[in-house]
Amino acid sequence: DVILEPELEEALANATDAEMCDIAAILGMYTLMSNKQYYDAICSGNITNTEGINSVVQPDKYKPVPDEPPNPTNAEETLAKVRSNDKDLEEVNLNNIQDIPIQTLKEICEAMKTNTHVKQLSLVATRSNDPVAHAVAEMLKENKSLQSLNIESNFITSAGMMEVIKAMKENSTLAELKVDNQRQRLGDSVEMEMAAMLEKCTSITRFGYHFTQQGPRARASIAITRNNELRRLAESGPSFPTGFVCRRGACDLPETEAMF
């Protein structure tokens, strides 16, 4: 038997079930209560469980999260601005507008061929299919100003995606490409083509796709790391160790130092 001081004996004898529950939490006896009771007792300075150890655990109150407001972009007005090469239009965001006709999406891609001001084009969840993917591929072959393209969460199949990936071989300005979460699985051949594209296209520094095969995933990771390093060197310029000089593109030691 454990003998306690009279004050502690009296306190324990008169303690309520709620107080005993908090004491159990403080002493780390978490097996006597639920996780919610335990953490509520630890995190709160007051007695949170007023019904004791045998109380019924109540669920947390639901916190409603409001839906995102609908995309206010007008597709027809955007198409007109893209066609006119509006210098103030640098981003086209048609995300989550599912009632855009396929023909309108194709016309936007057609207009993007000659546009020189739009830097970002996003067609997420627009129900884009293979005909739109074909239009995107043709656009990538001619556009020289687009830097970011997002066509995630659409109905593009492996055939349409293959066209987009192959078109990237003729594009040298796009830095970000996102194609994940299509309705159908794209397949191993498409993933291999993606990896090969990233190895050849040094401009791509961000690529959004969840590879299912280890081989293409590893190749893509190495290629993206290399591309980011090349971009960093291009922006900051090459750095040479102390004592080296650069002559006609080759790095050599100065003559005075090469003697030693």
SVG drawing of the C-alpha trace seen along z (x, -y; Angstrom):
<svg xmlns="http://www.w3.org/2000/svg" viewBox="-22 -46 80 48">
<polyline fill="none" stroke="black" stroke-width="0.4" points="0.0,0.0 1.1,-3.5 0.9,-5.9 0.3,-9.5 0.3,-12.7 -3.0,-13.5 -3.7,-16.4 -3.3,-14.3 -5.4,-11.5 -8.2,-13.9 -7.9,-15.5 -8.1,-12.2 -11.0,-11.0 -13.0,-14.1 -12.0,-14.3 -14.7,-14.1 -14.7,-11.8 -13.8,-14.8 -10.9,-15.7 -9.7,-12.1 -9.8,-12.1 -7.6,-15.2 -5.2,-13.7 -4.9,-10.5 -4.1,-12.6 -1.4,-14.6 0.2,-11.4 0.2,-10.0 -2.3,-7.2 -3.8,-7.6 -5.2,-4.1 -8.0,-5.2 -9.5,-7.7 -9.9,-8.4 -7.3,-10.3 -9.6,-13.3 -10.1,-13.3 -6.4,-13.0 -5.3,-15.8 -8.1,-18.1 -6.9,-17.7 -3.3,-18.3 -3.9,-21.3 -6.4,-23.1 -5.8,-24.7 -9.3,-24.0 -11.2,-20.7 -12.5,-19.9 -14.1,-16.5 -16.8,-17.3 -18.4,-13.8 -15.5,-11.7 -13.6,-8.8 -16.8,-6.9 -18.2,-9.8 -19.3,-9.5 -16.8,-11.2 -18.4,-13.9 -17.2,-14.5 -15.6,-17.8 -17.9,-20.4 -17.9,-20.4 -16.3,-23.5 -17.9,-24.3 -15.5,-25.2 -17.1,-27.4 -16.8,-26.4 -14.4,-28.4 -16.2,-31.1 -16.7,-30.2 -14.1,-31.3 -15.2,-34.7 -13.1,-34.5 -15.1,-35.0 -13.8,-32.6 -15.0,-34.6 -13.5,-37.8 -10.3,-36.0 -10.2,-34.5 -10.6,-38.0 -7.7,-39.4 -5.4,-36.5 -6.2,-37.0 -5.5,-40.7 -2.2,-40.0 -3.3,-42.3 -0.1,-43.4 -1.9,-43.5 -2.9,-39.9 -0.1,-37.8 -2.1,-35.0 -5.0,-33.0 -6.8,-31.1 -9.8,-29.0 -9.7,-26.5 -12.8,-24.7 -15.0,-26.3 -16.6,-23.1 -19.1,-24.6 -16.5,-26.0 -17.1,-24.5 -14.3,-22.3 -14.1,-24.5 -13.5,-27.6 -10.6,-25.8 -9.1,-24.9 -9.4,-28.4 -7.6,-29.7 -4.8,-27.3 -4.8,-28.4 -4.6,-32.1 -1.8,-31.3 0.5,-30.3 1.2,-34.0 0.6,-35.5 3.7,-37.1 2.5,-38.4 0.7,-35.5 3.2,-33.8 0.8,-31.3 -2.0,-29.2 -4.1,-27.1 -6.8,-24.7 -7.4,-22.7 -10.7,-20.8 -12.1,-22.2 -13.1,-18.8 -10.4,-19.1 -10.0,-16.0 -7.7,-14.7 -8.7,-17.3 -7.7,-20.0 -4.5,-18.2 -3.7,-18.2 -4.3,-21.9 -2.1,-22.4 0.7,-20.4 0.4,-22.5 0.6,-25.6 3.7,-24.5 5.5,-24.0 5.0,-27.7 4.6,-29.7 7.9,-31.3 6.7,-33.2 4.6,-30.8 6.4,-29.8 3.8,-27.8 1.2,-25.3 -1.3,-23.5 -3.7,-20.9 -4.3,-18.7 -7.6,-17.0 -8.9,-16.6 -10.0,-13.8 -6.8,-13.5 -5.8,-10.0 -2.4,-8.5 -2.6,-9.3 -3.3,-13.0 -0.7,-13.3 1.9,-11.7 1.3,-14.5 1.9,-17.1 5.0,-15.5 6.5,-15.1 5.7,-18.7 7.9,-19.8 11.0,-18.8 10.3,-21.9 9.7,-24.3 12.6,-26.0 10.7,-28.5 8.3,-26.5 9.6,-26.2 6.7,-24.6 4.4,-21.8 1.6,-20.1 -0.3,-17.1 -1.3,-15.0 -4.6,-13.5 -6.1,-12.6 -9.3,-10.5 -7.4,-7.5 -4.0,-6.0 -1.5,-7.3 0.6,-4.1 4.2,-3.1 5.1,-4.3 3.9,-7.8 6.0,-7.9 9.1,-6.8 8.4,-9.5 8.1,-12.0 11.4,-11.0 13.1,-11.3 11.6,-14.7 12.8,-16.0 16.3,-14.8 16.3,-16.6 14.4,-19.8 16.7,-21.7 14.2,-24.5 11.7,-22.5 12.4,-23.1 9.0,-22.1 7.1,-19.0 3.8,-18.1 3.0,-14.3 3.0,-11.3 5.0,-8.6 3.8,-5.0 7.0,-3.4 10.3,-3.6 12.5,-3.9 10.9,-6.9 10.5,-8.5 14.2,-8.3 15.2,-9.6 12.8,-12.5 14.1,-13.4 17.7,-13.5 16.7,-15.5 14.7,-18.1 17.6,-18.5 20.0,-19.0 17.7,-21.5 17.4,-23.6 21.1,-23.6 21.6,-24.8 19.1,-27.6 20.9,-28.6 24.2,-28.8 22.7,-30.7 21.2,-33.3 24.2,-33.7 27.0,-33.0 29.8,-30.5 32.0,-30.6 35.7,-29.6 38.0,-28.7 40.5,-31.3 43.5,-31.4 41.8,-30.4 41.3,-32.6 39.2,-32.0 40.8,-32.5 38.9,-31.8 36.4,-29.6 39.0,-27.5 39.9,-27.8 43.6,-27.8 45.9,-28.8 47.7,-32.2 51.3,-31.8 52.8,-33.2 51.0,-30.6 51.4,-27.7 55.2,-27.7 54.8,-26.6"/>
</svg>
